[in-house]
Amino acid sequence: MVDATNSLLYQLVLKDAPYVIAAYAVLWLALAGYVTVTLRRLMKLDKEVKLLEDAVAAKTEAQD
């Protein structure tokens, strides 16, 4: 036998479930986008650092 109070609570929760699911989906998408943008910037900075290291190495070799 199902308690009437539990039945009412389940109805309230199930009514709002799509909104909660949508909110979590938006949060996960925002987090994935943030991580993607951050990784792209990090990779770009890594390339720039390598270019600078190569330029410094070439300049020091030229001076020697």
Rosetta blueprint (number, residue, H / E / L):
1 M L
2 V L
3 D L
4 A H
5 T H
6 N H
7 S H
8 L H
9 L H
10 Y H
11 Q H
12 L H
13 V H
14 L H
15 K H
16 D H
17 A H
18 P H
19 Y H
20 V H
21 I H
22 A H
23 A H
24 Y H
25 A H
26 V H
27 L H
28 W H
29 L H
30 A H
31 L H
32 A H
33 G H
34 Y H
35 V H
36 T H
37 V H
38 T H
39 L H
40 R H
41 R H
42 L H
43 M H
44 K H
45 L H
46 D H
47 K H
48 E H
49 V H
50 K H
51 L H
52 L H
53 E H
54 D H
55 A H
56 V H
57 A H
58 A H
59 K H
60 T H
61 E H
62 A H
63 Q H
64 D L
